[in-house]
């Protein structure tokens, strides 16, 4: 049957059926085409042109223009049973080519067209564009493949449970962590595998997730096949139905046993180091990268009276150095050492040595700094004592080597001057000055001899008050000439001490002489004794002289250091040594324009005076 005959037969159908079919063909979104037995195109709808881009005229010129060349033979073979045997073709998925050259995936349904006599006169094809569906299916397959690879190869255990916590699925990684094969694990009871102390928490979380339908996270222990306990950190996700009802649970579990053991070891280590930090006498603190203190050991309060080192308590002369050192540490992240003076709450100054050290983490970052501070006041005092001792040793060795050599020519000079004095009566003023200066040189040599190497002292019990009174008598002429009063207040009964009389007199003489030179006319010197205990006595010598500044006080007693114009700097040094040789101590306090107080402590003798 030719095309004209087919069109004639179609036109003889009732008008309503023709209009209905035409409306259906033109409104459907599927591509519809009709061909005769030779494959020539007879009809295409609007959707055909939209999907493929080919027009009716294009198909008249080339009926197979939309079929890729390599699929033409396959297409003819597929439609052969339809054309010649009247079979129907359903859901044939293939590829067609649009007019712009791009490919489109389609699902074809083919059927034979018969005339009124039942003879096959052509074929109809309905094509549905399934490109989007195919892309979605491909994406889904790829996604499923990826998730399957993830589930089968991840170290985490992925499992699903029903509402009664019965296992439904578990990934193969369960054998790595718990020793069970997936089949063995699925046959075990869930709660029997959980540590008894963790069961209630799991049941409570199941109830919570059932009510709130939200993901929860928990830690619990599961029994290994070898009966040891394994720590897991798990995220439990509710599986919801289309009606938003919970159908089961998806659980992703991570083995944190090693982390737990590390945390426990770290906790014990932190406890040990915290115990050390909180009981050491050093001051330990931690600063962040901005210099703010985040931790201070309790030793700060015990020693300093404050919870941390206060910058405002640092000595003004040292503050800039401390600030510079710690700013350098924060910027360069290198250790620093800083020594400075620090004022306590009671006003006392101490010496501190601080060591700042940066702390670097595993990533090489420096999140904070350690600061370890030590009180080195005693060390500084010992260093100062050692320095003075070394000076005394040097001076003593020098004095021992030259004192006798000096005295020999002094004796000769003094003797000849005295011999010539009658002949030089007209110049007696000069001879008197020379003799006076020779006596002064001899006195200095005597003081140098006291500083020589220690000698065996022949100490005897003596009345302390008698020694002091003898010294006062020696100085009485000078006291009277300058109108200076010495007041005494001695303990009763008198105190006996072991002493070398001349040496102890010299010590008291030097100290009182210093007071005389420090006060002006009409001044006053006070001498007081007081029992401190059964075996010690305090001798306090005070004056109302000009006083000594706080900066100069630490230097008193240094060899050849003096605040007087004609002083040698040996008087107080000699006095210190004499008091020390007598097992005593000496302490000086002073204030400008108010005077000076010298406190001497000496041991009391229990022996009677012979």
C-alpha positions in Angstrom: 0.0 0.0 0.0 1.4 3.4 -0.9 1.3 6.6 1.1 -1.7 8.0 -0.6 -3.7 4.8 0.0 -2.7 4.9 3.7 -3.8 8.5 4.0 -7.1 7.7 2.3 -7.8 4.9 4.7 -7.0 7.1 7.6 -9.3 9.8 6.3 -12.2 7.4 6.1 -12.3 7.0 9.9 -14.9 8.8 11.9 -14.0 12.5 12.3 -13.9 12.4 16.1 -11.4 9.6 16.2 -9.2 11.4 13.7 -9.2 14.6 15.8 -8.6 12.6 19.0 -5.6 10.8 17.6 -4.2 14.0 16.1 -4.5 15.8 19.4 -2.9 12.9 21.2 0.0 12.7 18.8 0.7 16.4 18.9 0.4 16.9 22.7 2.5 13.9 23.9 6.1 14.5 25.0 7.2 11.3 23.4 8.5 11.4 19.9 6.1 9.5 17.5 7.0 8.5 14.0 5.3 6.3 11.4 7.0 4.6 8.4 5.9 2.5 5.5 7.2 -0.9 4.7 10.1 0.5 2.8 11.2 2.6 5.8 10.1 5.9 4.4 8.8 8.4 6.9 5.0 9.1 6.7 4.4 11.1 9.9 6.3 12.7 12.8 4.8 14.8 15.7 6.0 18.0 17.2 7.8 16.3 20.1 9.9 14.4 17.5 11.3 17.6 16.2 12.0 18.9 19.7 13.8 15.8 20.9 15.8 15.1 17.7 15.9 18.4 15.9 15.2 16.7 12.6 12.2 17.9 10.5 9.8 16.0 8.3 11.6 17.2 5.2 15.0 16.0 6.6 13.6 12.5 7.0 12.1 12.5 3.5 15.6 13.0 2.1 17.3 10.6 4.5 15.0 8.3 6.5 17.9 7.1 8.7 19.6 10.4 9.4 18.9 10.1 13.1 20.4 6.6 13.4 24.1 6.5 14.0 25.8 4.7 11.2 27.0 1.8 13.3 23.4 1.2 14.5 21.6 1.2 11.1 21.9 -2.6 10.6 21.0 -3.3 14.2 17.9 -1.1 13.9 16.8 -2.9 10.8 17.2 -6.2 12.4 15.3 -5.2 15.6 12.4 -3.8 13.6 12.3 -6.8 11.1 10.0 -8.9 13.3 7.7 -5.9 13.7 7.4 -5.2 10.0 7.1 -8.8 8.7 5.7 -10.8 11.6 3.6 -8.3 13.4 5.4 -8.5 16.7 5.6 -5.7 19.1 8.8 -4.1 20.3 8.9 -2.9 24.0 11.5 -0.9 26.0 14.3 -1.1 23.4 17.0 1.2 24.7 19.4 2.6 22.1 21.1 5.8 21.0 20.0 8.3 18.4 21.7 11.3 16.9 20.3 14.8 17.0 20.6 17.1 14.1 23.3 19.1 16.0 25.4 15.9 16.2 24.9 15.1 19.9 23.6 11.7 21.0 20.4 11.1 22.9 19.5 7.9 24.8 16.0 6.7 24.0 13.6 3.9 24.9 11.7 2.7 21.8 8.3 1.0 21.6 7.4 -0.3 18.1 4.2 -1.7 16.7 2.9 -2.8 13.3 0.2 -0.8 11.5 -2.4 -2.9 9.7 -5.1 -2.0 7.2 -8.7 -3.0 7.4 -7.9 -6.4 6.1 -5.3 -6.9 8.8 -2.4 -6.6 6.5 0.8 -4.9 7.8 1.2 -1.6 5.9 3.8 0.2 8.1 5.3 0.6 11.6 4.8 3.2 14.4 7.6 4.0 16.8 7.2 5.9 20.1 10.6 7.2 21.5 11.1 8.4 25.0 14.1 10.5 25.9 15.8 8.6 28.8 19.1 10.6 28.8 18.4 12.1 32.2 17.3 8.8 33.7 20.4 7.0 32.3 22.6 9.7 33.8 20.9 9.3 37.2 21.2 5.5 37.0 24.9 5.8 36.1 25.4 8.3 38.9 23.6 6.0 41.3 25.6 3.0 40.3 28.8 5.0 40.7 27.6 6.2 44.1 26.7 2.7 45.2 30.1 1.5 44.0 31.9 4.2 45.9 29.9 3.6 49.1 30.4 -0.1 48.8 34.1 0.4 48.4 34.0 2.8 51.4 32.1 0.3 53.6 34.2 -2.7 52.6 37.6 -0.9 53.0 37.1 1.6 55.8 38.7 0.8 59.2 35.5 2.0 60.9 32.8 -0.6 61.6 29.6 0.2 59.8 26.5 -1.7 61.0 22.7 -1.5 61.0 20.3 -2.5 63.7 16.5 -2.9 64.0 14.4 -1.2 66.6 15.2 -4.0 69.1 19.0 -3.5 68.6 19.3 -6.8 66.7 22.1 -6.7 64.1 21.1 -6.6 60.4 24.4 -5.8 58.7 28.0 -5.3 59.7 31.0 -4.4 57.6 34.0 -6.7 57.1 36.2 -4.4 59.2 34.6 -5.9 62.4 37.1 -8.8 62.1 40.0 -6.4 62.2 38.9 -4.8 65.5 36.9 -7.6 67.3 38.2 -10.8 65.8 34.8 -12.0 64.6 33.9 -12.6 61.0 30.8 -10.7 59.9 28.7 -13.8 60.1 29.9 -14.7 63.6 29.3 -11.2 64.8 25.7 -11.1 63.4 24.9 -14.2 65.4 25.9 -12.7 68.7 23.5 -10.8 71.0 24.1 -7.1 70.9 23.9 -6.3 74.6 25.9 -9.4 75.6 28.9 -7.9 73.7 28.7 -4.6 75.6 30.5 -3.9 78.8 28.0 -4.1 81.8 28.8 -0.6 82.9 27.9 0.9 79.5 24.6 -1.0 78.8 22.4 1.6 80.6 23.9 4.5 78.6 23.2 2.7 75.3 19.6 2.0 76.3 19.1 5.6 77.4 20.6 6.9 74.1 18.3 4.5 72.1 15.3 6.0 73.9 16.6 9.5 73.3 17.2 8.9 69.6 13.7 7.3 69.2 12.1 10.4 70.7 14.1 13.1 69.1 15.1 11.3 65.9 18.5 13.0 65.9 22.0 11.6 65.6 23.8 10.9 68.9 27.4 10.1 69.7 28.6 7.8 72.5 31.6 5.9 73.8 31.4 2.4 75.0 33.3 -0.9 75.3 32.7 -4.1 73.3 34.1 -7.5 74.1 36.8 -8.8 71.7 36.8 -12.4 70.6 39.8 -12.9 72.9 37.7 -11.5 75.8 39.5 -8.2 76.1 37.6 -4.9 76.0 37.8 -2.6 73.0 36.8 1.1 73.3 34.6 2.5 70.5 33.4 6.0 69.6 30.2 5.6 67.7 27.7 7.8 65.8 24.2 6.4 65.8 22.0 7.8 63.0 18.2 7.0 62.9 17.0 5.4 59.6 13.6 7.0 58.8 10.8 5.7 56.6 8.8 7.7 54.1 6.5 8.5 56.9 9.4 9.8 59.0 9.1 6.8 61.4 12.3 5.2 62.7 12.9 1.8 61.0 16.3 1.1 62.5 19.7 2.5 63.3 22.9 3.1 61.3 26.0 3.0 63.6 29.5 4.0 62.5 32.1 2.9 65.1 35.7 3.9 65.4 38.2 2.0 67.6 39.7 4.4 70.1 41.3 1.9 72.4 44.8 3.2 71.7 43.7 6.8 72.2 42.1 5.8 75.5 45.3 4.2 76.7 47.3 7.2 75.6 44.8 9.5 77.4 45.2 7.5 80.5 49.0 7.5 80.3 48.8 11.2 79.6 46.5 11.8 82.6 48.9 9.9 84.9 51.9 11.8 83.4 50.0 15.1 83.9 49.2 14.2 87.5 52.9 13.5 88.2 54.1 16.7 86.6 51.3 18.7 88.2 52.3 17.2 91.6 55.9 18.3 90.9 54.8 21.8 89.7 52.5 22.3 92.7 55.1 21.2 95.3 58.3 22.6 94.0 59.8 25.7 95.6 60.4 27.2 92.1 57.8 29.4 90.5 56.4 27.7 87.4 54.0 29.5 85.1 52.6 29.1 81.6 52.1 32.0 79.2 50.2 32.0 75.9 51.6 33.6 72.7 50.3 37.0 73.8 52.2 36.9 77.1 49.1 36.3 79.3 49.6 33.9 82.2 47.4 30.8 81.9 48.8 28.8 84.8 50.8 29.6 88.0 52.1 27.1 90.5 50.9 27.5 94.2 54.5 28.3 95.2 53.9 31.9 93.9 51.4 32.5 96.8 53.5 30.7 99.4 56.7 32.8 98.7 55.6 35.9 96.8 52.2 36.4 98.4 50.6 36.8 95.0 49.3 34.3 92.5 51.8 35.3 89.8 54.9 37.5 89.3 53.6 41.1 89.0 55.5 43.3 86.6 54.9 46.4 88.8 56.9 44.7 91.7 60.0 44.3 89.6 62.7 46.8 90.5 62.5 49.9 88.3 66.1 49.5 87.2 65.5 45.9 86.0 62.0 46.3 84.5 63.1 47.4 81.1 65.5 44.4 80.8 62.8 41.9 81.8 60.4 43.4 79.3 63.0 43.4 76.5 64.0 39.7 77.2 60.5 38.4 77.3 59.4 40.4 74.2 62.3 38.8 72.4 61.3 35.3 73.5 57.7 35.8 72.3 58.8 37.1 68.9 61.8 34.8 68.2 60.5 31.7 70.2 64.0 31.1 71.7 64.8 30.5 75.4 65.9 33.5 77.6 67.3 33.9 81.1 66.7 37.0 83.1 67.9 38.0 86.6 66.2 40.8 88.4 65.2 42.2 91.8 61.6 41.7 93.0 59.7 43.4 95.8 57.7 41.2 98.2 54.4 42.3 99.8 56.3 43.2 103.0 58.6 45.5 101.1 61.6 43.1 101.1 63.7 42.9 97.9 64.7 39.5 96.7 66.7 38.3 93.6 64.9 36.1 91.1 66.2 34.2 88.1 63.6 33.4 85.4 64.1 31.0 82.5 61.6 31.4 79.7 61.2 28.4 77.3 58.9 28.1 74.2 56.9 24.9 73.8 56.5 23.4 70.3 53.7 21.0 69.5 53.8 18.1 67.0 52.9 20.5 64.1 55.9 22.7 64.9 53.7 25.5 66.3 54.4 27.4 69.5 51.1 27.8 71.4 52.5 28.7 74.8 55.7 29.3 76.8 57.0 27.9 80.1 58.5 30.2 82.7 60.5 28.7 85.6 61.6 31.3 88.2 63.9 30.6 91.2 64.7 32.7 94.3 68.4 33.2 94.1 68.6 35.7 97.0 70.6 33.3 99.2 72.9 32.4 96.3 73.5 36.0 95.7 74.3 36.6 99.4 76.6 33.6 99.3 78.3 35.0 96.2 78.7 38.3 97.9 80.0 36.7 101.0 82.5 34.7 98.9 83.6 37.8 97.1 84.2 39.6 100.4 86.0 36.5 101.8 88.2 36.4 98.7 89.0 40.1 99.3 89.7 39.4 102.9 92.0 36.6 102.0 93.9 38.7 99.5 94.2 41.6 102.0 95.2 39.2 104.8 97.9 37.6 102.6 99.1 41.1 101.6 99.0 42.4 105.2 100.9 39.4 106.5 103.6 39.9 103.9 104.2 43.6 104.3 103.1 44.6 107.8 106.3 43.5 109.5 108.4 45.0 106.7 106.7 48.4 107.2 107.0 48.4 111.0 110.8 48.0 110.9 111.5 51.3 109.0 108.7 52.9 111.0 110.5 52.1 114.2 113.7 53.6 112.9 112.0 56.7 111.6 110.2 57.4 114.8 113.3 56.8 116.9 115.4 59.2 114.9 112.7 61.9 114.9 112.4 61.6 118.7 116.2 61.7 119.0 116.4 64.9 116.8 113.3 66.5 118.4 115.3 68.6 121.0 117.7 69.9 118.3 114.7 70.9 116.2 112.8 72.7 118.9 112.3 75.7 116.6 110.5 73.4 114.2 108.7 71.3 116.7 105.4 71.8 114.8 106.8 69.7 112.0 108.3 67.0 114.2 104.9 66.7 116.0 103.1 66.3 112.7 105.7 63.7 111.5 105.3 61.7 114.8 101.5 61.9 114.6 101.5 60.6 111.0 104.0 57.8 111.9 101.5 56.8 114.7 98.7 56.8 112.1 100.8 54.6 109.8 101.5 52.3 112.7 97.8 52.1 113.5 96.9 51.2 109.9 99.5 48.5 110.0 98.1 47.1 113.2 94.6 46.9 111.6 96.2 45.2 108.6 97.7 42.6 110.9 94.2 41.8 112.2 93.2 40.9 108.7 96.1 38.4 108.3 95.5 34.7 108.2 93.5 33.3 111.2 95.5 32.9 114.3 94.9 30.9 117.4 93.0 33.3 119.7 93.6 33.0 123.4 90.1 33.8 124.6 89.3 34.3 128.2 86.1 35.0 130.1 85.6 38.8 130.4 82.9 41.1 131.6 81.3 42.7 128.6 80.3 45.9 130.3 83.8 46.4 131.6 85.2 46.2 128.0 82.7 48.8 126.8 83.4 51.1 129.7 87.1 51.0 129.0 86.5 52.0 125.4 84.3 54.9 126.6 87.1 56.1 128.9 89.6 56.1 126.0 87.2 58.3 124.0 86.2 60.6 126.8 88.5 63.5 126.0 87.1 63.7 122.4 83.5 63.3 123.8 84.0 66.2 126.2 85.6 68.5 123.6 82.7 68.0 121.2 80.0 68.0 123.9 78.8 64.6 122.9 77.0 62.4 125.4 77.2 58.6 125.6 74.3 57.0 127.5 74.5 53.4 128.6 71.8 50.9 129.6 73.4 47.5 130.6 71.7 44.3 131.7 71.8 43.2 135.3 73.5 41.0 136.3 76.6 41.7 134.2 77.2 39.5 131.2 80.4 37.4 130.8 81.8 36.6 127.3 84.8 34.7 125.9 87.0 37.3 124.2 90.4 38.6 123.3 90.1 41.8 125.2 92.3 44.0 123.0 90.6 42.9 119.8 87.1 43.3 121.1 88.0 46.8 122.4 89.3 47.6 119.0 86.0 46.6 117.4 83.9 48.7 119.8 86.4 51.5 119.4 86.1 51.5 115.6 82.3 51.5 115.7 81.9 54.2 118.3 84.6 56.3 116.5 82.5 56.1 113.3 79.5 57.3 115.3 81.5 60.3 116.7 82.5 61.3 113.1 78.9 61.0 111.9 77.4 63.3 114.4 77.8 67.0 115.0 78.3 68.8 118.3 75.7 68.2 121.0 75.0 64.8 119.6 74.2 61.6 121.5 75.4 58.0 121.4 73.4 55.2 123.1 74.8 51.8 124.1 72.5 49.1 125.3 72.8 45.5 126.1 70.1 42.9 126.2 69.9 39.2 126.7 68.4 37.4 123.7 68.5 33.9 125.1 70.4 31.8 127.6 73.5 31.8 125.4 73.4 35.1 123.5 73.6 38.9 124.2 72.7 41.9 122.0 74.9 45.0 122.1 73.1 48.0 120.3 75.1 51.1 119.5 72.9 54.0 118.1 73.6 57.6 117.2 71.6 60.6 115.9 74.2 61.4 113.2 73.8 62.1 109.5 72.9 58.5 108.7 73.8 56.5 105.6 71.6 56.1 102.4 70.1 52.7 101.6 72.1 52.5 98.4 75.4 52.7 100.3 74.5 50.4 103.2 75.2 47.1 101.3 78.8 48.3 100.6 79.7 48.9 104.2 82.5 46.6 105.3 84.0 46.3 101.8 87.8 46.7 101.9 89.0 50.3 101.4 85.4 51.5 100.9 84.6 54.5 103.2 82.2 57.5 103.3 84.7 59.6 105.3 87.3 62.0 103.9 90.2 60.6 105.9 88.9 57.1 106.3 90.9 54.0 105.1 87.9 51.7 104.7 89.5 49.2 107.1 87.9 50.1 110.4 84.5 48.4 109.8 86.2 45.5 107.9 88.4 44.8 110.9 85.5 45.1 113.3 83.5 42.6 111.2 86.4 40.1 111.3 86.9 40.5 115.1 83.2 39.9 115.8 83.1 37.0 113.4 86.2 35.5 115.1 84.3 35.8 118.4 81.4 33.7 116.9 79.2 36.8 116.7 77.4 38.8 114.0 77.0 42.5 113.2 74.0 44.2 111.4 73.8 47.9 110.5 70.6 49.9 109.8 70.5 53.5 109.0 68.4 56.4 107.7 69.5 59.7 106.3 69.3 62.6 108.9 68.0 60.2 111.6 71.0 58.2 112.5 72.5 54.7 112.5 72.0 51.6 114.6 74.7 48.9 114.9 73.5 45.6 116.4 76.2 43.1 117.6 75.3 39.7 118.9 77.9 37.6 120.9 77.7 34.3 122.6 77.6 34.3 126.5 80.3 32.4 128.4 79.3 30.0 131.1 82.8 30.0 132.6 83.5 32.1 135.8 85.9 35.0 135.6 89.3 34.0 137.0 
